[in-house]
Every structure is written in structure tokens, then in C-alpha cells.
Amino acid sequence: MEKNIVGLIGYPLSHTLSPIMHNSVFKKYGMNWEYKVFELKKEELKKFIKKMKQEKIKGVNVTVPYKQEIMKYLDSIDKAAKSVGAVNTIVNKKGKLIGYNTDYIGFEKTLKKYRIDIKGKNVVLFGAGGAAHAICFALKKQKPKIIDIVNIDIPMAENLVKEIKLENYRIWYLKKSEVIDALVKNADFIINATSVGLDKKSNPYKIDKLKKKGIPVYDLIYNPAVTPFLKQAKNKGARIINGIDMLIYQGMESFKLWTGRNSDYDTIVKALKEKGAI
């Protein structure tokens, strides 16, 4: 019997834990499904979409740097994904490709798990790409006092604000270190929604002026588990959280969209621990 195929598209993908997560649940449930990795360069995206329809790939996750780029190739996009302005999950329904966003759900569930209440608080967000869209969509519902968006590309940040329809926000240019220092000193919650640190070499954004002890500092990157960004925060007495739970929760939502069944958090965590991934 032919397997049902799902997978991940993005570039690069050597760091991904998604196959371990999903394949562990398929195995537990005795499902004839397999999760694969499709590492694609930008010029290969359109061809892959055609292949996805022809080969009846049931669905894929979408990661850096294609969460926005992929949208133009889809047949339809879910309302929430449209509002977020980014797609991280595609479902193939009889040859029609539908885009969804489960990242914001993964982030919301992470906030709930760690009891992070940002209502009326100062949030500093590094990044304005696809992941930042999902985070801002979730943050907006929590009604923070201000979201300070720090990015090297100002038009990109302005587009983020426009798409999410943010109201309480400010945009800052990344290179103005004195401004960043002031933001960090006053922050109640700091988030890295960029890929800086993913290669385990890049210099992290400087948050060494952090003053408030015990504030949550969150990095969407989950491999390495403690990024240079989080090391800085830990040294200043912050409460550090990496992106593993957001990855798991968003993946569980994707699993349900593809299969119609609930995934299993405990099975995923066990599989990741057995592989030494967490």
C-alpha cells in the first residue's frame, strides 16, 4: 500500500526536528504515513508545487525563508493565515493547495504553558519576517502596552504592521545600538523571531542591557537549545525559553489538518529526547 507523504519545505533544513516529531506519532498510531524533508532553493518552489499536486503529497510545512513567498502559489488561503500574512502549513485537498498558519497557535499555547501575561506590558520583538507575523498576530490579542519591532529592513517591518493591523507599536532600526539598549532596559518580554543564531555562529542581537530580573526572553530557534541570544539573557537573570514548544504545538495543529486526527505531545517529546534533540 502506497504511503501518504507529508513533509517540510525550506532552506536550509539540516537543523529540523519535524521528521522525528511526526514520524514518531505515525509509528505510534500505526499509520501508513511518512514525513519527509524537501530542501528547496527559491527557483525550485514553483516546480515543487506542481510535483506536490501530481504526486499527491498530502501536505507540507513551510519554514524559513518561504512562509510568505509560498502564498502566491496556493489555490486558497485560510482566513487566519491571510490575517497573519504568512503560511506555514499546506494541505492538498484533491489537487487544490490550501494554506494555513499554525505558528500563531503554537506561540499562543507556549505563552499559556509558561504563564506569560503581556497585557499592558512592553514587548521587544527582533525580526519582521513570516515568524514575526505569526507572533504579532498572537501578541495583538493579548493587548500589550507596546510592541517595539526591531529590524534591519524598515519597509519589511512597516509591511508587518500594515498586514497585522497593529496599533500599539514602534519600529526601530537594528543598527541604532543606543536605542536598542533603552528598549531592552524597559522590556517586560523580549523575543527573537529571526534566524540569527540558527547557524550556531552568528553574533546575537545585543540584549546585555537587560535590567528586569526574571523577565521571559524567548528565542524561536530550538536547535541549539540555548542560543547565544538566550545565553546573554540567562547571564542577566532572565527566564529563558526556546522555540521547541512552539515547534511541537504548531506541528500538532498541522498533523490534525493533514490527517484529521489529534497528534500526541508526550510521544513527540519522548522521541526528541531519545534522539538527543532536547
Sine and cosine of phi, psi and omega as CSV:
sin_phi,cos_phi,sin_psi,cos_psi,sin_omega,cos_omega
0.00,0.00,0.74,-0.68,-0.04,-1.00
-0.94,0.35,0.70,-0.71,-0.01,-1.00
-0.96,0.26,0.51,-0.86,0.17,-0.98
-0.99,0.11,0.81,-0.59,-0.06,-1.00
-0.96,-0.28,0.74,-0.67,0.21,-0.98
-0.77,-0.64,0.11,-0.99,-0.01,-1.00
-0.02,-1.00,-0.35,-0.94,-0.08,-1.00
-0.72,-0.69,0.73,-0.68,0.13,-0.99
-0.89,-0.46,0.61,-0.79,-0.01,-1.00
0.22,-0.98,-0.10,-1.00,0.05,-1.00
-0.27,-0.96,0.83,-0.56,-0.07,1.00
-0.99,0.11,0.20,-0.98,-0.08,-1.00
-0.76,-0.64,0.21,0.98,-0.05,-1.00
-0.90,0.43,-0.36,0.93,-0.07,-1.00
-1.00,0.05,-0.18,0.98,-0.23,-0.97
-0.92,0.39,0.61,-0.79,0.07,-1.00
-0.95,-0.31,-0.04,1.00,-0.11,-0.99
-0.85,0.53,-0.66,0.75,0.02,-1.00
-0.87,0.50,-0.64,0.77,0.03,-1.00
-0.87,0.49,-0.72,0.69,-0.03,-1.00
-0.85,0.52,-0.86,0.51,-0.13,-0.99
-0.95,0.32,-0.66,0.75,-0.03,-1.00
-0.92,0.39,-0.47,0.88,0.05,-1.00
-0.92,0.40,-0.60,0.80,0.01,-1.00
-0.97,0.25,-0.64,0.77,0.07,-1.00
-0.84,0.54,-0.67,0.74,0.00,-1.00
-0.91,0.42,-0.70,0.71,-0.01,-1.00
-0.86,0.50,-0.67,0.75,-0.04,-1.00
-0.99,0.11,-0.12,0.99,-0.05,-1.00
0.92,0.39,0.56,0.83,-0.04,-1.00
-1.00,0.00,0.62,-0.79,0.01,-1.00
-1.00,0.07,0.86,0.51,-0.02,-1.00
-0.80,-0.60,0.41,-0.91,0.07,-1.00
-0.58,-0.81,0.66,-0.75,0.03,-1.00
-0.97,-0.24,0.83,-0.55,-0.05,-1.00
-0.88,-0.48,0.22,-0.97,0.04,-1.00
-0.95,-0.32,0.78,-0.63,0.04,-1.00
-0.86,-0.52,1.00,-0.02,-0.01,-1.00
-0.99,0.17,0.90,-0.44,-0.14,-0.99
-0.82,-0.58,0.65,-0.76,0.20,-0.98
-1.00,0.10,0.34,-0.94,-0.12,-0.99
-0.81,0.59,-0.66,0.75,-0.04,-1.00
-0.94,0.34,-0.17,0.99,-0.01,-1.00
-1.00,-0.10,-0.15,0.99,-0.09,-1.00
-0.86,0.51,-0.79,0.61,-0.08,-1.00
-0.87,0.50,-0.66,0.75,0.00,-1.00
-0.90,0.43,-0.63,0.78,0.00,-1.00
-0.91,0.42,-0.64,0.77,0.01,-1.00
-0.86,0.52,-0.66,0.75,0.04,-1.00
-0.90,0.44,-0.69,0.73,0.01,-1.00
-0.89,0.45,-0.62,0.78,-0.02,-1.00
-0.86,0.51,-0.67,0.74,0.02,-1.00
-0.94,0.34,-0.70,0.71,-0.06,-1.00
-0.93,0.37,-0.66,0.76,-0.05,-1.00
-1.00,0.02,0.01,1.00,0.05,-1.00
0.85,0.52,0.68,0.73,0.17,-0.99
-0.93,0.38,0.80,-0.60,-0.16,-0.99
-0.94,0.35,-0.45,0.89,0.00,-1.00
0.14,-0.99,0.22,-0.98,0.06,-1.00
-0.59,-0.81,0.39,-0.92,0.28,-0.96
-1.00,-0.01,0.45,-0.89,0.03,-1.00
-0.84,-0.54,0.78,-0.63,0.02,-1.00
-0.81,-0.59,-0.16,-0.99,-0.05,-1.00
-0.79,0.61,0.72,-0.69,0.07,1.00
-0.94,-0.34,0.54,0.84,-0.22,-0.98
-0.94,-0.35,0.19,0.98,-0.11,-0.99
-0.91,0.43,-0.42,0.91,0.06,-1.00
-0.98,-0.21,-0.65,0.76,0.01,-1.00
-0.82,0.57,-0.62,0.79,-0.09,-1.00
-0.92,0.38,-0.37,0.93,-0.13,-0.99
-0.87,0.49,-0.55,0.84,-0.05,-1.00
-0.95,0.32,-0.21,0.98,-0.02,-1.00
-0.99,-0.14,-0.02,1.00,-0.12,-0.99
-1.00,-0.06,0.41,-0.91,0.01,-1.00
-0.98,0.18,-0.56,0.83,0.08,-1.00
-0.41,-0.91,0.33,-0.94,-0.04,-1.00
-0.74,-0.68,0.75,-0.66,0.03,-1.00
-0.84,0.53,0.51,-0.86,-0.06,-1.00
-0.84,0.55,-0.72,0.70,-0.01,-1.00
-0.90,0.44,-0.66,0.75,0.02,-1.00
-0.89,0.45,-0.60,0.80,0.07,-1.00
-0.89,0.47,-0.69,0.72,0.01,-1.00
-0.91,0.42,-0.63,0.78,0.03,-1.00
-0.94,0.35,-0.60,0.80,-0.03,-1.00
0.99,0.11,0.37,0.93,0.00,-1.00
-0.39,-0.92,0.53,-0.85,0.02,-1.00
-0.87,-0.49,0.76,-0.65,0.08,-1.00
-0.86,-0.52,-0.05,1.00,0.01,-1.00
-0.64,-0.77,0.74,-0.67,0.06,-1.00
-0.86,-0.52,0.71,-0.70,0.07,-1.00
-0.91,-0.41,0.76,-0.66,0.05,-1.00
-1.00,-0.08,0.97,-0.26,0.02,-1.00
-0.96,-0.29,0.99,-0.10,0.02,-1.00
0.81,0.59,0.72,0.70,0.06,-1.00
1.00,0.04,-0.10,1.00,0.08,-1.00
-0.98,-0.19,0.81,-0.59,-0.05,-1.00
-0.99,-0.12,0.86,-0.51,-0.05,-1.00
-0.92,-0.40,0.76,-0.65,-0.03,-1.00
-0.99,-0.12,0.66,-0.75,0.04,-1.00
-0.75,-0.67,0.24,-0.97,0.16,-0.99
-0.81,-0.59,0.89,-0.45,0.06,-1.00
-0.95,-0.30,-0.09,1.00,0.00,-1.00
-0.87,0.50,-0.69,0.72,-0.06,-1.00
-0.91,0.42,-0.54,0.84,0.04,-1.00
-0.93,0.37,-0.67,0.74,0.05,-1.00
-0.86,0.50,-0.64,0.77,0.01,-1.00
-0.94,0.35,-0.69,0.73,0.02,-1.00
-0.86,0.50,-0.68,0.73,-0.01,-1.00
-0.93,0.38,-0.52,0.85,0.06,-1.00
-0.93,0.38,-0.69,0.72,0.05,-1.00
-0.84,0.54,-0.69,0.73,-0.01,-1.00
-0.91,0.42,-0.70,0.71,-0.02,-1.00
-0.86,0.51,-0.68,0.73,-0.05,-1.00
-1.00,-0.05,0.14,0.99,0.05,-1.00
0.79,0.61,0.76,0.65,0.02,-1.00
-1.00,-0.08,0.92,-0.39,-0.01,-1.00
-0.96,-0.30,0.90,-0.43,-0.07,-1.00
-0.93,-0.36,0.17,0.99,0.01,-1.00
-0.86,0.51,0.83,-0.56,0.01,-1.00
0.96,0.29,0.23,0.97,-0.07,-1.00
-0.96,-0.27,0.24,-0.97,0.04,-1.00
-1.00,-0.06,0.86,-0.51,-0.01,-1.00
-0.92,-0.40,0.74,-0.67,0.09,-1.00
-0.93,-0.37,0.83,-0.56,-0.04,-1.00
-0.86,-0.51,0.86,-0.52,0.10,-0.99
-1.00,-0.05,0.85,-0.53,0.03,-1.00
0.91,-0.41,0.40,-0.91,-0.01,-1.00
-0.55,-0.84,0.36,0.93,0.00,-1.00
-1.00,0.06,-0.37,-0.93,-0.06,-1.00
-0.85,0.52,-0.68,0.73,0.01,-1.00
-0.91,0.40,-0.64,0.77,0.02,-1.00
-0.90,0.44,-0.55,0.83,0.06,-1.00
-0.87,0.50,-0.74,0.68,-0.01,-1.00
-0.89,0.45,-0.66,0.76,-0.02,-1.00
-0.92,0.40,-0.69,0.72,0.01,-1.00
-0.91,0.41,-0.58,0.81,0.06,-1.00
-0.87,0.50,-0.68,0.73,0.02,-1.00
-0.96,0.29,-0.66,0.75,-0.02,-1.00
-0.89,0.45,-0.64,0.77,-0.03,-1.00
-0.81,0.59,-0.64,0.77,0.00,-1.00
-0.91,0.41,-0.45,0.89,-0.06,-1.00
-0.99,0.13,-0.15,0.99,0.06,-1.00
0.85,0.52,0.85,0.53,0.10,-1.00
-0.94,0.33,0.30,-0.96,0.04,-1.00
-0.91,0.41,-0.71,0.70,-0.02,-1.00
-0.44,-0.90,0.59,-0.81,0.19,-0.98
-0.91,-0.41,0.93,-0.38,0.05,-1.00
-1.00,-0.04,0.93,-0.37,-0.05,-1.00
-0.99,-0.12,0.87,-0.50,-0.04,-1.00
-0.94,-0.35,0.85,-0.53,-0.05,-1.00
-0.47,-0.89,0.41,-0.91,0.02,-1.00
-0.99,0.12,-0.37,0.93,-0.02,-1.00
-0.93,-0.36,0.98,-0.19,-0.07,-1.00
-0.91,0.42,-0.72,0.70,0.04,-1.00
-0.85,0.53,-0.57,0.82,0.03,-1.00
-0.90,0.44,-0.67,0.74,0.02,-1.00
-0.92,0.40,-0.63,0.78,0.03,-1.00
-0.90,0.43,-0.60,0.80,0.05,-1.00
-0.91,0.41,-0.63,0.78,0.06,-1.00
-0.85,0.53,-0.76,0.65,-0.01,-1.00
-0.86,0.50,-0.68,0.73,-0.02,-1.00
-0.90,0.43,-0.72,0.69,-0.06,-1.00
-0.93,0.37,-0.65,0.76,-0.02,-1.00
-0.99,0.11,-0.22,0.98,-0.05,-1.00
0.86,0.50,0.73,0.68,0.04,-1.00
-0.94,0.33,0.54,-0.84,0.03,-1.00
-0.92,-0.40,-0.79,0.62,-0.03,-1.00
-1.00,-0.06,1.00,0.02,-0.07,-1.00
-0.50,-0.87,0.30,-0.95,0.20,-0.98
-0.61,-0.79,0.52,-0.85,0.02,-1.00
-0.91,-0.42,0.71,-0.70,-0.05,-1.00
-0.76,-0.65,0.59,-0.81,0.04,-1.00
-0.99,0.16,0.77,-0.64,-0.12,-0.99
-0.83,0.56,-0.56,0.83,-0.13,-0.99
-0.97,0.24,-0.18,0.98,-0.01,-1.00
-1.00,0.10,1.00,0.08,-0.14,-0.99
-0.88,0.47,-0.58,0.81,-0.01,-1.00
-0.92,0.40,-0.56,0.83,0.05,-1.00
-0.94,0.35,-0.70,0.72,0.00,-1.00
-0.88,0.48,-0.67,0.74,0.03,-1.00
-0.85,0.53,-0.69,0.72,-0.01,-1.00
-0.91,0.41,-0.65,0.76,0.02,-1.00
-0.89,0.45,-0.71,0.71,-0.04,-1.00
-0.89,0.45,-0.63,0.78,0.01,-1.00
-0.87,0.50,-0.59,0.81,-0.08,-1.00
-0.99,-0.11,-0.02,1.00,-0.11,-0.99
-0.95,0.32,0.57,-0.82,0.13,-0.99
-0.96,-0.27,-0.27,0.96,-0.01,-1.00
-0.38,-0.93,0.79,-0.62,-0.02,-1.00
-0.84,-0.54,0.71,-0.71,-0.07,-1.00
-0.76,-0.65,0.72,-0.70,0.20,-0.98
-0.97,-0.23,0.93,-0.38,0.01,-1.00
-0.92,-0.38,0.48,0.88,0.04,-1.00
-0.92,-0.39,0.08,-1.00,0.02,-1.00
-1.00,-0.05,0.13,0.99,0.02,-1.00
-0.92,0.40,0.88,-0.48,-0.07,-1.00
0.94,-0.35,-0.25,0.97,-0.02,-1.00
-0.91,0.42,-0.55,0.83,0.00,-1.00
-0.99,0.11,0.03,1.00,0.02,-1.00
0.91,0.41,0.17,0.99,-0.03,-1.00
-0.83,-0.56,-0.59,0.80,-0.10,-0.99
-0.83,0.55,0.62,-0.78,0.07,-1.00
-0.92,0.39,0.74,-0.67,-0.03,-1.00
-0.97,0.25,0.30,-0.95,0.14,-0.99
-0.91,0.42,0.64,-0.76,-0.09,-1.00
-0.98,0.21,0.90,-0.43,0.07,-1.00
-0.80,-0.60,0.48,0.88,-0.06,-1.00
-0.97,0.25,-0.05,1.00,0.06,-1.00
-1.00,-0.02,0.13,0.99,0.01,-1.00
-0.83,0.56,0.76,-0.65,-0.10,-0.99
-0.92,-0.40,-0.60,0.80,-0.11,-0.99
-0.98,0.19,0.90,-0.43,-0.03,-1.00
-0.93,0.38,0.63,-0.78,0.12,-0.99
0.98,0.19,0.07,1.00,0.01,-1.00
-0.95,0.31,0.52,-0.85,0.03,-1.00
-0.96,0.28,0.74,-0.67,0.12,-0.99
-0.84,-0.54,0.82,-0.57,-0.21,-0.98
-0.85,-0.52,0.74,-0.67,0.07,-1.00
-0.85,-0.53,0.83,-0.56,-0.01,-1.00
-0.90,0.44,-0.39,0.92,0.02,-1.00
-0.93,0.38,0.65,-0.76,-0.01,-1.00
-0.86,-0.51,-0.12,0.99,0.03,-1.00
-0.63,-0.78,0.98,-0.22,0.22,0.98
-0.96,0.28,0.42,-0.91,-0.05,-1.00
-0.90,0.44,-0.61,0.79,0.08,-1.00
-0.88,-0.47,0.98,-0.21,-0.01,-1.00
-0.97,0.22,0.25,-0.97,0.10,-0.99
-0.83,0.56,-0.57,0.82,0.05,-1.00
-0.87,0.50,-0.73,0.68,-0.01,-1.00
-0.95,0.32,-0.52,0.85,0.04,-1.00
-0.88,0.48,-0.69,0.72,0.06,-1.00
-0.83,0.56,-0.75,0.66,-0.05,-1.00
-0.89,0.46,-0.68,0.73,-0.01,-1.00
-0.88,0.48,-0.65,0.76,0.01,-1.00
-0.90,0.43,-0.36,0.93,0.02,-1.00
-0.99,-0.16,0.16,0.99,0.07,-1.00
0.99,0.10,0.30,0.95,0.02,-1.00
-0.99,0.16,0.27,-0.96,0.09,-1.00
-1.00,-0.08,0.93,-0.37,-0.13,-0.99
-0.99,-0.14,0.61,-0.79,-0.02,-1.00
-0.66,-0.75,0.77,-0.64,0.07,-1.00
-0.99,-0.14,-0.07,-1.00,-0.16,-0.99
-1.00,0.04,0.18,0.98,-0.11,-0.99
-0.90,0.44,-0.66,0.76,-0.01,-1.00
-0.94,0.35,-0.61,0.79,0.06,-1.00
-0.89,0.46,-0.66,0.75,0.05,-1.00
-0.86,0.51,-0.74,0.67,-0.03,-1.00
-0.90,0.44,-0.75,0.66,-0.06,-1.00
-0.91,0.42,-0.67,0.74,0.02,-1.00
-0.92,0.39,-0.58,0.81,0.03,-1.00
-0.91,0.42,-0.60,0.80,0.03,-1.00
-0.90,0.43,-0.60,0.80,0.05,-1.00
-0.92,0.38,-0.65,0.76,0.04,-1.00
-0.89,0.46,-0.70,0.72,0.01,-1.00
-0.81,0.59,-0.70,0.72,-0.02,-1.00
-0.92,0.39,-0.63,0.78,0.03,-1.00
-0.90,0.44,-0.64,0.77,-0.02,-1.00
-0.96,0.27,-0.70,0.71,-0.21,-0.98
-0.97,-0.26,-0.34,0.94,-0.09,-1.00
0.99,0.17,0.11,0.99,-0.01,-1.00
-0.88,-0.47,0.44,-0.90,0.08,-1.00
-0.97,0.24,0.63,-0.78,0.07,-1.00
-0.99,0.17,-0.17,-0.99,-0.07,-1.00
-0.67,-0.75,0.95,-0.30,-0.07,-1.00
-0.85,0.52,-0.74,0.67,-0.07,-1.00
-0.89,0.46,-0.63,0.78,0.04,-1.00
-0.89,0.45,-0.66,0.75,0.01,-1.00
-0.90,0.44,-0.75,0.66,-0.02,-1.00
-0.87,0.49,-0.69,0.73,0.02,-1.00
-0.87,0.50,-0.70,0.71,-0.01,-1.00
-0.91,0.42,-0.66,0.75,0.01,-1.00
-0.91,0.41,-0.63,0.78,0.02,-1.00
-0.93,0.37,-0.63,0.78,0.02,-1.00
-0.90,0.44,-0.52,0.86,0.01,-1.00
-1.00,0.05,-0.02,1.00,-0.02,-1.00
0.95,0.32,0.36,0.93,-0.05,-1.00
-0.99,0.12,-0.40,0.92,0.05,-1.00
-0.67,-0.75,0.00,0.00,0.00,0.00
